[in-house]
């Protein structure tokens, strides 16, 4: 390898290391290295009330981003959330916030969400907002989503990340789970937070 190639390679490595350091710094909240996931938001619940992240403090919170027209992954994920909370015993649903934040505010009005979240227990909360509000909260939680038009005239779908976010009673990120996690794992993570 020529001297010029070695210098170029060394410079490229320095740039990559610097970028990696910036990414790590950008994704951490404090000196503990906790991921900077979550943050302030203002949305509308399934009863038409304005809520903020402060309304969920005082209880651990499980948040899932999805949409009501989702054919399979979202309902399966919300059922997983409900099952995990039920495994914690009678009354657990009153001590845990279970939240669905839509990534499809165009169709998921409060009324649509109210009908939908009722299928997953009486305490499930559905949140919607303007497209801008949803974009902000999705960015805070590092959620990917995008509208996918169908090719055969069927209603559009939303491509989105399928992750549960567990927050403690102070609203701080604890950990995440995928939709392939087991209810027992979610329950085990929730138990010490109660």
Steps between C-alpha positions, in 0.01 A plus 500: 500500500638839404575771755216716363254209531611439860449871585156497333407182691617648830304819434189295417537302825528825699182629334314174576613497863396863537161428344451198729579718800248758384233231454563360848490848653185585305321187618583528871318699761751536781826377648344161570481436128123449505353525150324826423171338407173676569429859583231763519189469287147633471244268343127425511368189674220274380251703704598824325700641793837668458773311686873541548775269617445637853157334511668159501743563784438317826462159334725292276399535136509267202477687169448345159490692170260351246171562322146366508492383138804280560408150383705288740810628681331782695207301641733213585737742676223667699369159603853415615505819709161419654604141576821617669310736727240232584785271611580750775177418679166656574497878490833530317332676207413787737867541600652503149442736208447304178520739205458473123628803308378497143732551206192554279334820627323545167264209577547445873272762650415488870170322419674234290762448770232473770332210320834334433676521838190368675589161350812487717359563842324788672814694587679504163551860385507605136678821399485696177579852386584708200753355256754746644432390859534134404823573313641674812413220743625237254830687477526513882461121513711438187205335325508436128174519303385579149184475292497219243248533219350173379538401137158338463274780623479365857536745790855615571703346781763644731846350512635553853738373763333254736646570844363529855654774712503446876522818707523520877260698719708814443468466123859386444581237240579162658522263203329392182350178370411382150164360398669157507565524874314277743234630736700349787798721412290816500337399828840429659626845399187671630484321836786686675360834381166454678 
